Amino acid sequence: MAKTVEIKFNTFYGGVSDDPRENSSTEFIISKHFDIFSNPNRLTPYRSFEADTNDGTSATGMKIYKIEDFLYAATSSKFYGLGQSTNGFTRLFYKNDAPTGNWIKPGGSTGNKTVQNGCLVEYKDYLWGFQGTTSVWRYGTLSGVPTISNEIGTVGTVFNTVTGVTIAAGGTDYNVNDILTIIAGNNTCKVIVTAITAGGVVSAISILEPGYNQKADTGIATAVVPSGGADCTLNISTVADVSEEITSIAQGVIAKDDNLYLPYNNILVRVYPSGTVQDQALKLPTNLKITSICNWGNYLAIGCAPKDKFNGVSKVFLWNLTSPDVQEVLDWGEGELRVLENIEGMLVGVSDRYLNNVVGAGQGSMIIQGYTGGYPQVLKEVFTEKLTGITIPSSKTVKNNRLFFVAKIFSSDTEYNEGIWSFGRKNQQYPFALSLDYIDENVTTAGIQAFGAAGNYMFLSHSDDGSIDKINDTNTYSFTSIYEPQIIDFEDIDNDKRLNKVQVSFVRLTTGQSVTLKYKVDEASSWTTIGTFNTVGKLSHTFVREETNNKDFASGREFRLQIESDGGAEITGLRAEATFFNEV
């Protein structure tokens, strides 16, 4: 008799698979707008998003302010948004209750310089951020009647950088390309040996890193990398102040020393509890820009991407908060590191590897790496079929052991997966998993600019027109949640088989809930709808033919199935059965 094989899927905690043909009952090709973590044996739809741009006068009144940063303040219990005034200057807004109500436009919340989105942090009863090209602003006190201080600190001037160095004594046993650190001030000035004479005597040098907070001096000792040379001393002949404008920023972090750290360009600003702002608490190589920072044990982990995204390697620096230099440098690999966070003691980084870069030739990927020691390991890589045109935003949040971030990945020339992704696990009994948690059907091709969270409510700024959406507070499920399991070949890719039946199981259906089943055979270009089931009170439905077209299933060697859930229907399982043609 003909061989019949059944395949089933009823556990969903494995997340997005590395290969759609991998034999895995827990992983899947994609899951959209389903919670796979709360109950690993159930796909639970999230509520849909709704517009949140009401300023109390107009339903769309907030769009002109283009909020792109969100923060739920612990001090005031208000939900803040950082946007811009009508002339593009910094402006703050808030909601008294994040899930409901309208946005409020308080007085005294407008800055006097161009807004810099990407950094909005609460510290010591104030909100902090950057504006213009050199200013740190502060807004507070949050527990009182807050107003904005436009220049609580000024940044961008590198004081006393070394502009001239001469050789006082050439020492011995040096080599060309040795790097000498001037042991004076804060040990930040470095020169490179460009010529030597007999015996390894240094005869010519060039400034490699001009350092900062230096002073003119003579006969200054040096340290050499790699080790070998000795007794070379230098004269610092001239120093000067160098101005640098803010060209990029990243979200700030309160570190273990109870100071706030605000990143811009390749520099960290330190803010003390007193409110004093110290520029250049740490200065990193000038070919890098800081994109994301987080606490990691006793260190501040500083994620950096190359300024030139066409060529370069991202780095993560580990700094103890007190030394003039970092303690460790991690090579994070090719691509642009966009998000860095601490998940269960592991540094997790999300990199854009040519997703938005023409030199990727349409073969970019989103890479998730983890580091607990040794060197970073690739934990997951999701490839794209074409350029997305949208950089992974630097927005991030950590909730329930999971890192949430935004990305857009093309799965074909016309299909893509964009939304708030998450990486983490339910607990230590489960593997780390990647999932596309939230999608917003209101987002246009301009994509998502940023997101934030207040409890379990997610907020998005999207479509590059000032639109803000949030998870609705009325228990509404107007978006379609989608689950696509692994490609099914019924354990034999070489032979044709006939699909006999597909059973979809779910939590007992209620009014307004429905489940739709689709399939593709042998990499067909489009989905065929098998049918939709919405009978109230039922726990499963078995499809034995294409109910929509009233014809038998197509035959083939491999099958792709897709379940669509509408109205909040929770999926608990999927079974598929096929009979082989050539088995007797």
N, C-alpha and C positions, 0 to 999 in steps of 0.2 A: 504494500500500500504506500501511497505517497507520504513523504515526511512532512509533518507539520511542526512548526517552531513558534513559540510564544515569547515575546519580550515584554518586560514590564518596568515601569519607572514609578516609584512611590516614595523616594527619598530625594531631597533637592538641595542638600546642604553643601554640595561640592563646588557650586559656582560655575563660572564660565570655564570651559575646557580649553586645553592647549591645542587640541586637534579635534575637529568635529566627527572624525571617524574613530576616535579612541573608544575602546570598549569600557564604558563607565556608566553605571546606573545612577550615580549621584550628581554627575556634572551635566552641563547642558551647553548648547550652542549660544543661546541667549535667553535671558529672563528680563522682562521689562515691567516695571511698576508693580512687582510682586515683592513681598517680604519673605525671604527664604530662610531667615535666621531665627525668628521668634519660635517657629514650630518647624523643625527640619523635615517633617513628614507632610507638610502642607504648604501650598502656595497661597498666601493671603494678599489680596490686592490692597494697595494703598488708596486712600481717598484721592480724588482729583484736585488739581489746582484751580484757583479762581483769581480773577483780577483783584489787585489791592492797591489801587491808585487814587482812592477817594481822599480829597483834602477837606471834606466837609462842605464844600461848595459845588464841586463837580466830581463825577465818577472817575474822570481821567485827569483831574487837576494836578496830580503829582508827577505826571509824565515829563513835564518840562524841566523837572529838577534832576532827573537822571541819577537816582540813587544806585550806587554800585557797591556799597559796603553796609553790612548789617551787624548789629551787636545787641545782645540782651544784657543789660547792665544789672549787676548784682546789687549795687548800691541803691539804685532808684527803682528797680523792677520795671523800668521802661524799656521799650524796644526801639533802638536808635537806628537811623539810616544816615549815611554820609553821601550827600549829593552836591549839587552846585546851584548857585543863584542864577538868575537869568543872564548875568554877564560872565558866568563861568567861574565865579569865586566859590570857595569852600562854604557849604551851608549844611547845618545839621537839622534833622527832623526826628520826631519820635511818635510812638503810639503808647498810650497808657496801658493798653491790653493788646498784646501781640496778635492773638487770633481774631479779635473783633475790633470794631471801631474804626475811626478814620485817623489818618496821619495829621499831626499837629505841626505847625510852623512857628516855633517859639521866637520871640524877640531876642536879640543879642546872640544869635547863633550863626551869623554870617561873617565869614572871614574877609580879608582884604587882598587876597591873592588867589591865583588859579588853583583849583582843587587838584589834589593828588590822591587818586583812588588806589586802594590796595593796602592801606594801613589804617585801622580804626581799633583802638585798644583801650580798655578801662584800667586805670591805675590810680590808687589813692584818691578816690572820689572825683576823678576827672576822666574825660576822654582825651586821647592824644592822637596826633597824626602830623603829616607834612602838608605844606602848601607852598605854592610858588616854586622858586628855584633854590631857596636857602632857608626856609622857615619851618620851625616846629611850632604847631599851635596846641593850645590846651583849652578844654571846655569844661566848666564846672563852677562851683561844686555841684555834683549831681544831687546831693541830698538837700541842697538849698535852692537858690534861684541862679541857675548857671548862666554864664556869659563866656564868650570866646576871648582868649588872649592870643593875639595874632602872631606874636613873636616871643614866645616864652623862651625860645632858644634859636640861635642862628647857626647853621651848619654850612659846610661846603668850602671852608677855607682851611687848607692844609698849612699849618704854621711851621715856619722854620724848616723847610725842606732843604736838603743839601744840593747846591747847584755847582759846586767846585771842589775837587779833591786832588791833592798832589801826594806824591810818594815821599815820605820822610826817610824811611829805611826799607830796603828791598827784601831783607830777610834771606832765607835759604830754603832750598828743596821745594819750591812751588812749581806748579804746572800751569800752562795756559788753560783757561776756562775754570780755574779754581774761583770759588766765590768767597769773598772776604766780607765779614760783618764787622762794622765799626763798633767797637765796644765803648760806647759813650752814649749818654742820654738814655734812650730806651732800646738800643740795639736794633733799630729799624732800618738803618742805612746799609745797603749792600753794594759792593763793587765787584766787577769780574776782572780777572787777570787776562790781559790781551797779549802780553809779551813778557819773556824772561830772558835773562842772560845766563852765562855759564854758572852752574851750581844752583840753578833754580831761583836766581835773584829776580824779584819782580821789577820790571822796567817800564811797564805801561799798564794802565787800568782804565776802566770805563764804569760810570755809574750805572748800576743795574736797578736798584730801588732807592729813590732819594730820601726815603724815611720821613720823619716828622719830629717836631720838638727837639731839633738838634741845635748846635751852636758852633761857631767858628772856633777851632782849637788846633793845637799842633802836637805831633808825636803820639797819636792815638793808637792804642793796641788794636789788633784785629784777631778774629777767629776765622778758621778756614774750613770750607767744605769742598771736596772730601778732605779728611785729615792728611797731614803730611808736611806742609810748609810750616815755618816758624819765624817769629821775630819781625814780621813786616809791620811797619807803623805808617800811618797816613796823617796828612794835614787836611782838615776841613777848612777850605779857604773862604768859601762864601755860602750863605744860606739865604732863602727868600720864602715869602708866603706865596702859596699857589691857590688860586680860586677854582672851585669845581662846582658846577650846578647839579641839582638833583635830576637825574635822567631815568631812574627806576627806583622803586621802593618795594618793600615786602612787609607783611604783617608783623607787628611787634610782639614781644613775649616778656613776661615777668619771670626772671630767673631765680635760682635758689638763694641768691644773695639779697633778694627782695628789691633789686633794682629793675627798672624797665629798660629793655633794649629795643631800639628802633633801627631797622636796616634801611640804608639807601645806597645806591650804586654798589661799591665794594667795601662800604664802611658801616660800622655799628656805632650808634649813638647810645650813650648811657644816660638814663634819667634817674636821679637819686630820690629817695622819699621826700626830701625837702623841696623837690621841684627843680633843682639845679640840673641843667642840661650840659652834658659833656660830649662834645663832638670827638670822633675818632678814638673811641674807647678801644677799638680794634680796626685795623686797616688791612685788608686782604689784597692779593695781587690785582693789578689794574686791568688785566685781561678778563676778569670775571665780574659778574654782578650777583648780588645776593638775591635769591628768589624765595627762600623759605627757611625759617629757623624754628627750633623747638628745644625743649629741655630733654636731656638724656643723662640720667644718673647725676653725677657731679659736674657734667659738662653742659655747655650750650652747643648744640649741633647746628652748624651754619651751612645750609645748602646753597651752592653757587652754580650758575650756568655760564658758559662762555658768552662774552658779549657778541662775538661773531658766530651766529648759529649755523653758518655754513661749514665751520670747521672748529672742532674743539671738543674737550672732554669736561663733563661736569665734575665738581668736587664737593666733598663734605668735609668741613673743618670742625674738629672737636677742640673746644676752648674751655679752660678752667675758670674764666671770668676775671682773673687777676694778673696772669702773666702777660708780658708785652707781645708774646707770640703764641700761636696755637700749639696744642700738644700732639695733635695727630692730623694727618691729611689722608682722606679716603678718596681713591679714584672711583668715581661713580659711573664711569663709562661714557660712551658716545651719546650725544643728544643733549637736550635741554632739561635739566632737573627743574620741575615746576612746583612740586609739593613734597614736603618732608615732615614726618611726624613720628611720634613714639607710640607704638602699639605693643602692649604687653612686654615692654622692655626691649623691643626690637625697633631699630630705626627703619622706617618704611618710606621709600621715595618713589614718586611717580614722575617718569621722564617722557618727554615728547621727543621721539626719535624720528625726525623728518616727517611728522604728521602734516606739518604746514610749511614744508621746505621743498623747493623744486629739485634740489639735488637728491631727494629721496626717490625720484623717478616713480612716484605713485606707490612706493613700497614701504611706507613708514610704519611705525608701530608705537603703541603705548606700552612702556615697560615699567613693571613694578619690581623693585629690588628691596631686599631686607639685609640688615647688618646687625649682628650681635657680637662680632669679633672676627678677626681674620681679615676677610675682605667681603664686599657686598655680593649677594647671591641674587640671581634673577629668579623671582618667585612666579611671575606671570608676564606673558607678552601677548598683546592683542594687535594683530596686523590690520592695516587698512588697505583698501583697493585703490584709493585715490587720495589726493590732497583734501583735507577738510576745510582749509582756509580759515580755521578758527583755532587759535592757540589755547591750550589747556589753561583756564584761569588759575590764579594762585589761591583762590578761596579754598578753605578747608575747614572741617570740623571733626571732632572725635566724639562719638557717642556709642555707648554699649560695646566697647572693645573694637570699634570699627572706625576706619578712616573714610570720610566722605569727601569727594572731590568731583569736579565736572570734566567731562571729555566728550568729544564727538568722533566716532569711528565709522568709516564707510565700510559696509559689508559687500557692496557692489557699486556699480556706477550710479544707481538710483536709490539704493537703500542704505540707511545709516542708523546708528544707535547713539543718540545724544541724550544726556541727562545727568543726574547726580549718581555717580557710581559709588560703591562702597567696597572696602577690602578689610577683612577681619574674620572673626569666627564667633560662634555662640559661646563656647567655652573651650577649655583645653582638651576636651574629649573629641573635638571636631577639627578638621583641617582648616587652614586659612583659605578663604574663598573670595572670589571677585564676582560682583553682581551689579547690574544696572538697576539700581533701586527705584529711582524716581524719574519719570518722564513727564513732560509738560506739552500737551498737544497744541498749546497756544503759541509756542515758540516758532518764529519764522526762521528762514535760512540764515539770518544774521546770527543766530545762536544765543547761547547763554553767556552773559558777561560776568556774573558773580552770583553767589548764593550765601545764605546764612541760616541759622536755626535758632528757634526759641522753643526749648523743650522738644517735642516731637513735631513741631510745625516747621516746615521748610519754606524759605522765601527765595525767590529767584528774581534777578533783574535780567531782562532778555530782549532780544530782537533789536537792540541798539537804538531804541526809540523812547527809552524811559519807562517801558513796561515793567511792572512788578506783579508777580503772582505769588500766592501762598497756598498751602494746603487748606482746603475749605474746613469750616467749623460746623458744617451741617450734616456730616456723615453721608456725603454725596460721592457716588462713584460713576462719574460721567466719562472717564477715560477708559480705554481698552487696555487691559493687562495681557501680556503675551508671554507664552512659554514655548520654547522649541528645544526638545531633547536632542541627544546625539543622533547622527545619521544612523538609520537602522538597516543592516544588511542581513539580519536574522542569522548571524554567525557564519555567513558564506557569501563572499562578494562575487564569486565566480559564476554562480548559477542564477537563472531567473526564478522568480517565485510569484505566486499570486497572493495578494493581500486579501485575507478572508474577513477580518473584522477588527475594529478598534473600539475599545471600551474606555470611556473617560469617567472617572469617579470624582465626586465632589461632596462638600458639605451640603446637607439638605437644602435644596433651592428654595428661595423665597420670592415673593412677587418682585418683578423687575430684574431678576438675575437670569443670565443666559450663558451658555457655553457654546462656542463655535469651533469646529475642527476643520483644519485644512491639511493638504498634503502636496508634496512634489515627488515625482518619480524620476530617478536617474538624472538628477540635476536639471530638471525642467526650469525654464526661465521664469515662470510665474506660478503662484499658488492656485490650487483648485479647492474650492470650498466643498467639503463633504456634507456638512449640514450644521444646523443650529438647534440646540435643545434648551427648552426653558420651562418644562413642566414643574410646577410648584410641588414641593414635597419629595421629589425624587433624589436619590443618592448617586445614581450612575445612569449612563446611557451607552448602549452598544450600537455602533454604526456598522452595518453589514454591506453597504453600498454607498455610492454618492447620492445622498438623499436630495440634494439640491438639483442634480441633473437627472435623477432617477435612472442611474446606470451602474453597472458593476465597476468595482475598483480597477484601475489600471495595474498592469503587471510590470515587473522590472527587477533589477538586481539590488537596488537600495532605495530607501524611502526616507523622506523628511516629513515630520509631522509638526503641526503648530496648533496650539490651543489658545483661543482668545476668550478671556473672561470679561463679561460686562455686568455692571450693576453690583459688583462686589462678590461674585461667585468664587468660592475658595476651592482650589483643585487639590485632590488628595491622591490621585493616581492615574496612570495611563497603561493600558495593555494593548498590544498589537499581535495578531496571529497571521501567519502566512504559510502556504503550502508550496513546496518545491515542485517544479514541473518534471524534472528528470530523475526523481527519486522513486524507486519501486520497492 
